[in-house]
Amino acid sequence: MHFNYLAFAVPLFTGLMYLEYYISVKRNKAGNFNFNEAIANINVGIAERLSDLFTTGVFYFFFVWIYQHFSLFTIKPGPITWLLLFLATDFAWYWYHRFGHEVNLFWSVHVVHHQSDDYNFTVSARITVLQAAARCLFWSVLPLLGFPPAMITVLLLIHGTYPFFTHTQLVGKLGWLEYIFVTPSHHRVHHSCNEKYLDKNYGDVLIIWDKLFGTFAKETETPRYGLTKPLNSYSFLWQHFHFWLEMVISFRRANGWRAKWKAIFGRPDDIDPRIRTSLERKLSFRQQELTHSTLLLNYIRVQTLINLTLLFGVIFFEHYISGSKIFVLSLLIIVSVITTGAMLEQRRWIFHLEFVKLALFGIFTSLSYPNFNLGVFLLTVGILVLLFYRSIGNRYYHYLYKES
């Protein structure tokens, strides 16, 4: 049996998110959670977990290639070398994280993690595949030094779990641990948009790097979370690509190669904030809060639960599902998270994506059960939907958005 037991991370961490919410309600701190933010955060996490199916092996073989061809030393596993690997991993993370805030190119893949105006366990899910690739580049120094790729992989799994627990407002300061480790208090500072907290506390597990390099700040005032210019959007696509567009426009407007260089490798502060305002105006982003029907909220909850279930199944049974089926299911999940994010903004184009989801479900069913009669039935359903596409769409929007 070749089940991928890493799939159980999906229900485990989802359960911890719900537990944090439950405790917050009991402590009269339910305000720490906003439904729209939580769904947007989980959507990003679903996409990242899914992308791991396609990227983890690539990253591992990248480490193997460096280790076999360029390693400076040959390091064997042992108590001391495990400790050295941990320190080297955390040190590399500090510099990746710092570059992720101080260099536009790296901020473009890290900004998604900081967009939420909430701060709870769901925020820890806001990791993109591009951010994972950027981290991989920094961690490539580990096989270069001579640490075996298998050893690196094991430590990265452990190292990557710790930050989940620092994304919470339920835990106060932790005494002497504050002097050594990154605690929830330290990381709240990092996620804050308070001016005195900007670009502070980059550490992942150890806070000593921030103290050593002058980027440490204590939590002395209540943090406000999110970007200095709030995103005001729950769109999965806009969250991922708005800063790329801002960077491209800034590059095109720049006069001379030095200015163009700054657009890519300068600081995020160098990007004119009016660019995003202009883009939001052109793309008709709603700035006001929308009232959602109970049906819409329940539909989003069900969709999210289905996405999490599909994600678990794809990961757990990845060795027993053909590549074509994994591809179709992956597309189905991605289209679904895009759809639920757009539903939160009550976009009218989501019905088209619902039809795409129906088509993908039909394709997956045909691949799983290749039967002529079933194929004819699915094709007939698709044709009927197309024939009454407009009227079905109008009823769909009426019930979902309570339109007259």
C-alpha positions as CSV (number, residue, x, y, z in Angstrom):
1,M,0.0,0.0,0.0
2,H,1.4,3.4,-1.0
3,F,-1.0,5.9,0.6
4,N,0.4,9.4,1.1
5,Y,-0.2,9.9,4.8
6,L,0.8,13.6,4.6
7,A,-2.8,14.0,3.4
8,F,-3.8,13.9,7.1
9,A,-2.3,17.4,7.5
10,V,-5.4,18.7,5.8
11,P,-8.0,17.5,8.4
12,L,-5.5,18.1,11.2
13,F,-4.8,21.7,10.5
14,T,-8.4,22.4,9.5
15,G,-9.4,21.0,12.8
16,L,-7.0,23.2,14.7
17,M,-8.4,26.2,12.8
18,Y,-11.9,25.3,14.0
19,L,-10.6,24.6,17.5
20,E,-9.1,28.1,17.6
21,Y,-12.3,29.6,16.4
22,Y,-14.3,27.6,19.1
23,I,-12.0,28.8,21.9
24,S,-12.2,32.4,20.6
25,V,-16.0,32.3,20.7
26,K,-15.8,30.9,24.3
27,R,-13.5,33.7,25.3
28,N,-15.7,36.3,23.6
29,K,-13.0,36.9,21.0
30,A,-15.0,35.8,17.9
31,G,-14.0,39.2,16.4
32,N,-10.6,37.6,15.7
33,F,-12.4,35.7,12.8
34,N,-14.1,37.2,9.7
35,F,-15.9,34.7,7.5
36,N,-14.8,36.2,4.2
37,E,-11.1,36.5,5.4
38,A,-11.1,32.9,6.6
39,I,-12.5,31.5,3.4
40,A,-10.0,33.6,1.3
41,N,-7.2,32.3,3.5
42,I,-8.2,28.7,3.3
43,N,-8.6,29.0,-0.5
44,V,-4.9,30.0,-0.8
45,G,-3.9,27.2,1.4
46,I,-5.9,24.6,-0.6
47,A,-4.1,25.8,-3.8
48,E,-0.7,25.6,-2.1
49,R,-1.2,22.1,-0.7
50,L,-2.4,21.0,-4.1
51,S,0.6,22.5,-5.9
52,D,2.9,20.5,-3.6
53,L,1.9,17.4,-5.5
54,F,3.6,18.8,-8.6
55,T,6.5,20.7,-7.0
56,T,7.8,18.8,-4.0
57,G,9.5,16.2,-6.2
58,V,11.0,18.9,-8.4
59,F,12.4,20.7,-5.3
60,Y,13.8,17.4,-3.9
61,F,15.6,16.5,-7.2
62,F,16.9,20.1,-7.4
63,F,18.5,19.5,-4.0
64,V,19.8,16.1,-5.1
65,W,21.4,17.7,-8.2
66,I,23.2,20.3,-6.2
67,Y,24.3,17.8,-3.6
68,Q,25.7,15.3,-6.1
69,H,27.5,17.9,-8.3
70,F,28.4,20.9,-6.2
71,S,28.4,19.9,-2.5
72,L,31.4,21.4,-0.7
73,F,31.5,18.8,2.1
74,T,30.1,15.4,2.9
75,I,27.9,15.7,6.1
76,K,26.6,12.5,7.8
77,P,23.5,12.5,10.0
78,G,24.2,12.8,13.7
79,P,23.1,14.8,16.7
80,I,25.5,17.7,16.0
81,T,24.8,17.8,12.3
82,W,21.1,17.7,12.8
83,L,21.5,20.8,15.1
84,L,23.7,22.5,12.5
85,L,21.2,21.8,9.8
86,F,18.4,23.3,11.9
87,L,20.5,26.4,12.6
88,A,21.4,26.7,8.9
89,T,17.8,26.2,7.8
90,D,16.5,28.8,10.2
91,F,19.2,31.2,9.2
92,A,18.5,30.8,5.5
93,W,14.8,31.3,6.2
94,Y,15.5,34.6,8.0
95,W,17.3,36.0,4.9
96,Y,14.6,34.6,2.5
97,H,12.0,36.3,4.7
98,R,13.9,39.6,4.9
99,F,14.4,39.7,1.2
100,G,10.7,38.9,0.8
101,H,9.9,42.2,2.5
102,E,12.7,44.3,1.2
103,V,12.9,43.3,-2.5
104,N,10.0,43.8,-4.9
105,L,10.5,40.6,-6.8
106,F,10.4,38.5,-3.6
107,W,7.6,40.6,-2.1
108,S,5.5,39.8,-5.1
109,V,5.4,36.1,-4.0
110,H,5.2,36.8,-0.3
111,V,2.7,39.6,-0.2
112,V,-0.2,37.1,-0.3
113,H,0.7,35.9,3.2
114,H,0.2,39.4,4.6
115,Q,-3.0,40.5,2.9
116,S,-5.4,39.3,5.5
117,D,-6.8,41.8,8.0
118,D,-7.4,39.0,10.4
119,Y,-4.7,37.2,12.4
120,N,-5.4,33.5,13.3
121,F,-4.5,30.0,12.3
122,T,-6.2,30.4,8.9
123,V,-3.6,33.1,8.0
124,S,-0.8,30.5,8.2
125,A,-2.4,28.8,5.2
126,R,-1.7,31.9,3.0
127,I,1.3,30.4,1.2
128,T,1.7,30.4,-2.6
129,V,3.6,27.9,-4.7
130,L,5.8,30.8,-6.0
131,Q,6.7,31.6,-2.4
132,A,7.7,28.0,-1.9
133,A,9.9,28.2,-5.0
134,A,11.6,31.3,-3.6
135,R,12.3,29.6,-0.3
136,C,13.7,26.6,-2.2
137,L,16.3,28.9,-3.8
138,F,17.5,30.1,-0.4
139,W,17.5,26.6,1.0
140,S,19.6,25.3,-1.9
141,V,22.6,26.5,0.1
142,L,21.9,23.5,2.4
143,P,22.8,20.7,-0.1
144,L,25.6,23.0,-1.4
145,L,27.1,22.8,2.1
146,G,26.8,19.0,2.0
147,F,23.7,18.2,3.9
148,P,22.0,15.1,2.4
149,P,18.7,15.9,0.6
150,A,16.7,13.3,2.6
151,M,18.0,14.9,5.8
152,I,17.0,18.3,4.6
153,T,13.5,17.1,3.6
154,V,12.8,15.7,7.0
155,L,13.9,18.8,8.8
156,L,11.9,21.1,6.5
157,L,8.7,19.1,7.3
158,I,9.3,19.7,11.0
159,H,10.5,23.3,10.5
160,G,7.5,24.2,8.4
161,T,5.0,23.0,11.0
162,Y,6.2,25.4,13.8
163,P,5.1,28.7,12.2
164,F,1.4,27.5,12.1
165,F,1.2,27.9,15.8
166,T,2.6,31.4,15.9
167,H,-0.4,32.8,13.9
168,T,-2.8,33.3,16.8
169,Q,-4.1,36.0,19.1
170,L,-5.1,33.6,21.9
171,V,-1.5,33.1,23.3
172,G,0.1,36.0,25.2
173,K,3.7,36.4,26.0
174,L,5.6,33.2,27.0
175,G,8.2,34.3,29.5
176,W,11.8,33.2,28.9
177,L,10.8,31.6,25.6
178,E,10.5,35.1,24.2
179,Y,14.3,35.5,24.3
180,I,15.0,32.5,22.1
181,F,12.0,31.4,20.0
182,V,9.6,33.2,17.6
183,T,6.4,33.3,19.7
184,P,2.9,34.4,18.7
185,S,3.7,37.8,20.3
186,H,6.8,38.2,18.0
187,H,4.9,37.1,14.9
188,R,1.9,39.4,15.6
189,V,4.4,42.2,15.4
190,H,5.6,40.9,12.1
191,H,2.1,40.8,10.6
192,S,1.2,44.2,11.9
193,C,0.9,47.3,9.7
194,N,1.6,49.6,12.6
195,E,4.4,51.9,11.5
196,K,6.7,51.1,14.4
197,Y,6.3,47.3,13.6
198,L,7.0,47.4,9.9
199,D,9.8,45.1,8.6
200,K,10.4,43.5,12.0
201,N,10.7,40.0,13.4
202,Y,11.6,37.9,10.3
203,G,12.6,34.8,12.2
204,D,10.7,31.5,11.7
205,V,11.6,29.4,14.7
206,L,14.5,31.4,16.4
207,I,14.2,35.1,17.2
208,I,18.0,35.4,17.8
209,W,18.6,36.3,14.1
210,D,16.4,39.4,14.4
211,K,18.2,40.5,17.6
212,L,21.5,39.8,15.9
213,F,20.7,41.8,12.8
214,G,18.7,44.6,14.3
215,T,15.2,43.7,13.1
216,F,13.6,42.8,16.4
217,A,10.7,44.6,18.0
218,K,8.6,43.8,21.1
219,E,4.9,43.8,21.1
220,T,4.1,47.0,23.0
221,E,0.9,48.2,21.4
222,T,-2.1,46.4,19.9
223,P,-1.2,45.4,16.3
224,R,-3.4,46.2,13.3
225,Y,-3.1,43.5,10.7
226,G,-2.9,43.4,6.9
227,L,-1.2,45.6,4.4
228,T,-0.5,49.3,5.0
229,K,-2.9,49.9,2.0
230,P,-5.7,47.3,2.6
231,L,-6.4,45.0,-0.3
232,N,-10.2,45.1,0.0
233,S,-10.6,42.0,-2.1
234,Y,-11.2,38.3,-1.5
235,S,-10.5,37.4,-5.1
236,F,-8.1,34.5,-5.4
237,L,-6.7,35.8,-8.6
238,W,-6.3,39.4,-7.6
239,Q,-4.6,38.4,-4.3
240,H,-2.0,36.5,-6.3
241,F,-1.3,38.8,-9.1
242,H,-2.1,42.4,-8.1
243,F,1.5,43.2,-7.1
244,W,2.9,41.6,-10.3
245,L,0.7,44.0,-12.3
246,E,1.8,46.9,-10.1
247,M,5.4,45.9,-10.7
248,V,5.0,45.6,-14.5
249,I,3.3,49.0,-14.7
250,S,6.0,50.6,-12.6
251,F,8.6,49.0,-14.8
252,R,7.0,50.3,-18.0
253,R,6.6,53.8,-16.5
254,A,10.2,54.0,-15.3
255,N,12.6,56.2,-17.2
256,G,16.1,54.7,-17.6
257,W,17.5,51.3,-16.6
258,R,18.3,52.3,-13.1
259,A,14.6,53.2,-12.4
260,K,13.5,50.0,-14.1
261,W,15.9,48.0,-12.0
262,K,14.4,49.6,-8.9
263,A,10.9,48.5,-10.1
264,I,12.0,44.9,-9.9
265,F,14.7,44.8,-7.2
266,G,13.9,48.0,-5.2
267,R,11.8,48.1,-2.1
268,P,8.0,47.8,-2.1
269,D,7.9,51.4,-1.0
270,D,9.3,52.4,-4.3
271,I,6.1,51.3,-6.1
272,D,3.7,54.2,-6.5
273,P,0.5,53.2,-4.5
274,R,-1.6,55.0,-7.0
275,I,-1.0,52.2,-9.4
276,R,-3.0,49.8,-7.5
277,T,-5.8,52.4,-7.0
278,S,-5.9,52.8,-10.7
279,L,-6.0,49.1,-11.4
280,E,-8.8,48.6,-8.9
281,R,-10.8,51.3,-10.5
282,K,-10.3,49.7,-14.0
283,L,-11.2,46.3,-12.7
284,S,-14.3,47.5,-10.9
285,F,-13.4,46.3,-7.5
286,R,-16.1,46.9,-4.9
287,Q,-14.9,48.9,-1.9
288,Q,-18.1,48.6,0.2
289,E,-19.1,45.7,2.4
290,L,-21.7,43.4,0.7
291,T,-24.6,41.7,2.4
292,H,-24.5,37.9,1.7
293,S,-27.6,35.7,1.7
294,T,-27.7,32.7,4.0
295,L,-27.9,30.5,0.9
296,L,-24.7,32.0,-0.5
297,L,-22.8,31.6,2.8
298,N,-23.9,28.0,3.2
299,Y,-23.1,27.3,-0.4
300,I,-19.6,28.7,0.1
301,R,-19.2,26.6,3.3
302,V,-20.2,23.4,1.4
303,Q,-17.9,24.3,-1.6
304,T,-15.0,24.8,0.8
305,L,-15.7,21.5,2.6
306,I,-15.9,19.7,-0.8
307,N,-12.6,21.3,-1.9
308,L,-10.9,20.2,1.4
309,T,-12.3,16.7,0.9
310,L,-11.1,16.5,-2.7
311,L,-7.7,17.8,-1.7
312,F,-7.4,15.1,1.0
313,G,-8.4,12.4,-1.5
314,V,-6.1,13.5,-4.2
315,I,-3.1,13.6,-1.9
316,F,-3.9,10.4,0.0
317,F,-4.6,8.3,-3.1
318,E,-2.1,10.1,-5.4
319,H,-0.2,6.8,-6.2
320,Y,-3.5,5.1,-7.2
321,I,-4.9,7.9,-9.4
322,S,-3.8,8.3,-13.0
323,G,-2.0,11.5,-14.0
324,S,-4.9,12.6,-16.2
325,K,-7.4,12.2,-13.3
326,I,-5.1,14.1,-11.0
327,F,-4.8,16.9,-13.6
328,V,-8.6,17.1,-14.0
329,L,-9.3,17.0,-10.2
330,S,-6.6,19.7,-9.7
331,L,-8.2,21.9,-12.3
332,L,-11.6,21.3,-10.6
333,I,-10.2,22.4,-7.2
334,I,-8.5,25.5,-8.6
335,V,-11.5,26.6,-10.5
336,S,-13.6,26.0,-7.3
337,V,-11.4,28.2,-5.0
338,I,-11.4,30.9,-7.7
339,T,-15.2,30.7,-7.7
340,T,-15.8,30.8,-4.0
341,G,-13.5,33.9,-3.7
342,A,-15.4,35.6,-6.5
343,M,-18.7,34.7,-4.7
344,L,-17.6,36.7,-1.7
345,E,-17.5,39.7,-4.0
346,Q,-20.7,38.7,-5.8
347,R,-19.2,38.6,-9.2
348,R,-21.6,37.8,-12.0
349,W,-19.1,35.8,-14.1
350,I,-19.0,32.9,-11.6
351,F,-21.7,31.0,-13.3
352,H,-19.4,30.5,-16.3
353,L,-16.9,28.9,-13.8
354,E,-19.7,26.7,-12.4
355,F,-20.3,25.4,-15.9
356,V,-16.5,24.7,-16.3
357,K,-16.7,22.8,-13.0
358,L,-19.6,20.8,-14.3
359,A,-17.6,20.0,-17.4
360,L,-14.6,18.9,-15.4
361,F,-16.7,16.7,-13.2
362,G,-18.1,15.1,-16.3
363,I,-14.6,14.5,-17.8
364,F,-13.4,13.0,-14.5
365,T,-16.5,10.7,-14.3
366,S,-15.9,9.6,-17.9
367,L,-12.3,8.8,-17.1
368,S,-13.2,6.9,-14.0
369,Y,-16.1,5.0,-15.6
370,P,-15.6,4.7,-19.4
371,N,-19.1,3.7,-20.4
372,F,-20.9,4.7,-23.6
373,N,-24.3,5.1,-22.0
374,L,-22.9,7.2,-19.2
375,G,-21.0,9.3,-21.7
376,V,-24.2,10.0,-23.7
377,F,-26.0,10.9,-20.5
378,L,-23.3,13.4,-19.5
379,L,-23.1,14.9,-22.9
380,T,-26.9,15.3,-23.0
381,V,-26.8,17.1,-19.6
382,G,-24.1,19.4,-20.9
383,I,-26.1,20.2,-24.1
384,L,-29.3,20.9,-22.1
385,V,-27.4,23.3,-19.8
386,L,-26.0,25.1,-22.9
387,L,-29.5,25.4,-24.4
388,F,-30.9,27.0,-21.3
389,Y,-27.6,28.7,-20.3
390,R,-28.9,32.2,-19.9
391,S,-32.1,31.4,-18.0
392,I,-30.3,28.9,-15.7
393,G,-27.7,31.6,-15.0
394,N,-30.3,34.2,-14.2
395,R,-32.1,31.9,-11.7
396,Y,-28.7,31.0,-10.3
397,Y,-27.8,34.6,-9.5
398,H,-31.3,35.3,-8.3
399,Y,-31.2,32.6,-5.6
400,L,-27.5,33.0,-4.7
401,Y,-27.3,36.8,-4.6
402,K,-31.0,37.5,-3.9
403,E,-31.3,39.6,-7.0
404,S,-34.8,40.8,-8.1
